[in-house]
Amino acid sequence: MKALKKASGATSDCYIYNGYTIKASSLDKGIQLYDVALRIYMGEMLKKAKHLDILDKPLEQHSINVWSDLGGLLLPDYEEQRILEDIKSGSLETIEDVNDRFKEINSNYYRYAWDWTRFLIEHYYGSKDISETIEAQIIDDYNDALKTWISEICKDAEKEYSMGDVDKEVLEDFLEKLEQENSNTIIN
């Protein structure tokens, strides 16, 4: 989205992509919400990495940013390539062998996901190392992004209510649950 905006000029009223016209305000909103989602993801993965005690483990592969989907199993591309090579070489001979490899890869999912997250953190914060300063910034950004996300959901819910699609009681119950969820997920 940023590349589209840059290629067409930051002051354009609209952008054309694959034959579709996108209003500048919609593109800007998309960029903002995508950024919010990535910051929430980085904060959630930071919490998970701390819980699993993998925060300071070095990156496994430099190509961790390329992933595949094999029948619903998300895995780093290099693991898919390793499976193919092991089948070709005879290291994986049976379906059970392949299934065991899938189980192994699945059990390491958060390790791989943390490696990808570190790649993302390097892109966002400019460092491969997760210093206390960067960790604090990720947490601050996570909390701010979460508040923004909840605010956007509240606006949508209130819009639905104003159009008559939702009863007042349902809206109030939903907003109360969102507030509780928000207070339970903020990282201190």
C-alpha positions as CSV (number, residue, x, y, z in Angstrom):
1,M,0.0,0.0,0.0
2,K,2.9,2.4,0.8
3,A,4.6,1.5,-2.5
4,L,1.3,2.2,-4.4
5,K,1.0,5.6,-2.6
6,K,4.7,6.4,-3.3
7,A,4.5,5.4,-7.0
8,S,1.4,7.4,-7.7
9,G,2.4,10.4,-5.5
10,A,1.5,11.1,-1.9
11,T,-0.8,14.0,-2.9
12,S,-3.1,12.0,-5.3
13,D,-6.8,12.0,-4.6
14,C,-7.1,8.4,-5.7
15,Y,-5.0,5.5,-6.7
16,I,-5.4,2.8,-9.3
17,Y,-4.5,-0.8,-8.5
18,N,-5.4,-3.7,-10.8
19,G,-8.2,-1.7,-12.4
20,Y,-9.7,-0.6,-9.1
21,T,-9.9,3.0,-7.9
22,I,-9.0,3.5,-4.3
23,K,-9.7,6.8,-2.6
24,A,-6.6,8.3,-0.9
25,S,-8.4,8.4,2.5
26,S,-9.2,4.6,2.1
27,L,-5.6,3.8,1.2
28,D,-4.4,5.9,4.2
29,K,-6.8,4.1,6.5
30,G,-5.7,0.7,5.2
31,I,-2.0,1.6,5.8
32,Q,-2.9,2.8,9.4
33,L,-4.9,-0.4,10.2
34,Y,-2.3,-2.7,8.8
35,D,0.3,-1.0,10.9
36,V,-1.9,-1.3,14.0
37,A,-2.4,-5.1,13.2
38,L,1.4,-5.6,12.9
39,R,2.1,-3.8,16.2
40,I,-0.5,-5.9,18.0
41,Y,1.1,-9.0,16.4
42,M,4.6,-8.0,17.6
43,G,3.3,-7.3,21.1
44,E,1.4,-10.6,21.3
45,M,4.5,-12.5,20.0
46,L,6.7,-10.7,22.4
47,K,4.5,-12.0,25.3
48,K,4.5,-15.5,23.8
49,A,8.3,-15.5,23.3
50,K,8.8,-14.4,26.9
51,H,6.4,-17.1,28.1
52,L,8.2,-19.8,26.0
53,D,11.6,-18.4,27.0
54,I,12.8,-18.0,23.4
55,L,13.1,-14.2,23.5
56,D,16.9,-14.2,23.2
57,K,17.4,-17.1,20.9
58,P,19.2,-16.3,17.7
59,L,17.4,-16.4,14.4
60,E,17.3,-19.8,12.8
61,Q,17.4,-18.8,9.1
62,H,17.9,-15.6,7.2
63,S,15.1,-16.5,4.9
64,I,12.5,-16.9,7.7
65,N,10.3,-14.2,6.0
66,V,9.2,-16.7,3.3
67,W,6.4,-19.0,4.5
68,S,4.3,-21.8,2.9
69,D,0.9,-23.3,3.6
70,L,0.9,-27.1,3.2
71,G,-2.7,-28.2,3.7
72,G,-3.2,-25.7,6.5
73,L,0.2,-26.1,8.2
74,L,2.0,-22.8,8.0
75,L,5.7,-23.3,8.0
76,P,8.9,-21.5,6.9
77,D,9.7,-22.2,3.3
78,Y,13.1,-23.6,4.2
79,E,11.2,-26.4,6.2
80,E,9.1,-27.2,3.2
81,Q,12.3,-27.4,1.1
82,R,13.9,-29.6,3.7
83,I,10.9,-32.0,3.6
84,L,11.2,-32.2,-0.2
85,E,14.9,-32.9,-0.1
86,D,14.5,-35.5,2.6
87,I,11.8,-37.3,0.6
88,K,14.1,-37.2,-2.5
89,S,17.1,-38.5,-0.6
90,G,15.1,-41.2,1.2
91,S,15.5,-39.8,4.7
92,L,11.7,-39.6,4.8
93,E,10.5,-42.9,3.4
94,T,6.9,-43.4,4.6
95,I,3.8,-41.3,5.2
96,E,4.4,-41.8,8.9
97,D,7.9,-40.2,8.5
98,V,6.4,-37.2,6.7
99,N,3.6,-37.0,9.3
100,D,6.2,-37.1,12.1
101,R,8.1,-34.2,10.4
102,F,4.9,-32.2,10.2
103,K,4.3,-32.8,13.9
104,E,7.8,-31.7,14.7
105,I,7.4,-28.5,12.6
106,N,4.0,-27.8,14.2
107,S,5.5,-28.2,17.7
108,N,8.1,-25.5,16.7
109,Y,5.5,-23.1,15.2
110,Y,6.0,-20.4,17.8
111,R,9.8,-20.6,17.4
112,Y,9.5,-20.1,13.7
113,A,6.9,-17.3,14.2
114,W,9.2,-15.6,16.7
115,D,12.0,-15.7,14.2
116,W,9.7,-14.0,11.6
117,T,8.6,-11.5,14.3
118,R,12.2,-10.7,15.0
119,F,12.6,-10.0,11.2
120,L,9.6,-7.7,11.5
121,I,11.0,-6.0,14.6
122,E,14.3,-5.4,12.9
123,H,12.3,-3.7,10.0
124,Y,10.2,-1.6,12.4
125,Y,12.8,-0.8,15.1
126,G,16.1,-1.0,13.2
127,S,17.7,-3.7,15.4
128,K,18.2,-7.4,15.4
129,D,18.6,-7.4,19.2
130,I,15.6,-6.9,21.5
131,S,17.1,-4.5,24.0
132,E,15.1,-3.3,27.0
133,T,14.5,0.0,25.2
134,I,13.1,-1.8,22.1
135,E,11.1,-4.2,24.2
136,A,9.6,-1.2,26.0
137,Q,8.8,0.5,22.7
138,I,7.1,-2.6,21.4
139,I,5.0,-2.8,24.5
140,D,4.1,0.9,24.3
141,D,3.2,0.5,20.6
142,Y,1.2,-2.7,21.3
143,N,-0.8,-0.9,24.0
144,D,-1.5,2.1,21.7
145,A,-2.3,-0.1,18.7
146,L,-4.7,-2.2,20.8
147,K,-6.5,0.9,22.0
148,T,-6.8,2.1,18.4
149,W,-8.1,-1.3,17.3
150,I,-10.7,-1.4,20.1
151,S,-11.7,2.2,19.3
152,E,-12.2,1.3,15.6
153,I,-14.3,-1.7,16.6
154,C,-16.4,0.5,18.9
155,K,-16.9,3.0,16.1
156,D,-18.1,0.3,13.8
157,A,-20.5,-1.1,16.5
158,E,-21.9,2.4,17.1
159,K,-22.4,2.9,13.4
160,E,-24.3,-0.4,13.2
161,Y,-26.5,0.8,16.1
162,S,-27.1,4.2,14.5
163,M,-28.3,2.4,11.3
164,G,-30.8,0.4,13.4
165,D,-29.1,-2.9,12.9
166,V,-28.3,-3.5,16.6
167,D,-30.4,-3.0,19.7
168,K,-29.1,-0.6,22.4
169,E,-28.8,-3.4,25.0
170,V,-26.7,-5.5,22.6
171,L,-24.4,-2.6,21.8
172,E,-23.9,-1.7,25.4
173,D,-23.1,-5.4,26.3
174,F,-20.7,-5.6,23.4
175,L,-18.9,-2.4,24.3
176,E,-18.6,-3.5,27.9
177,K,-17.1,-6.8,26.8
178,L,-14.6,-4.9,24.6
179,E,-13.6,-2.7,27.5
180,Q,-13.0,-5.7,29.7
181,E,-11.0,-7.5,26.9
182,N,-9.0,-4.3,26.4
183,S,-8.1,-4.0,30.1
184,N,-7.1,-7.7,30.3
185,T,-4.7,-7.6,27.3
186,I,-2.8,-4.4,28.0
187,I,0.9,-5.2,28.8
188,N,2.4,-3.4,31.8
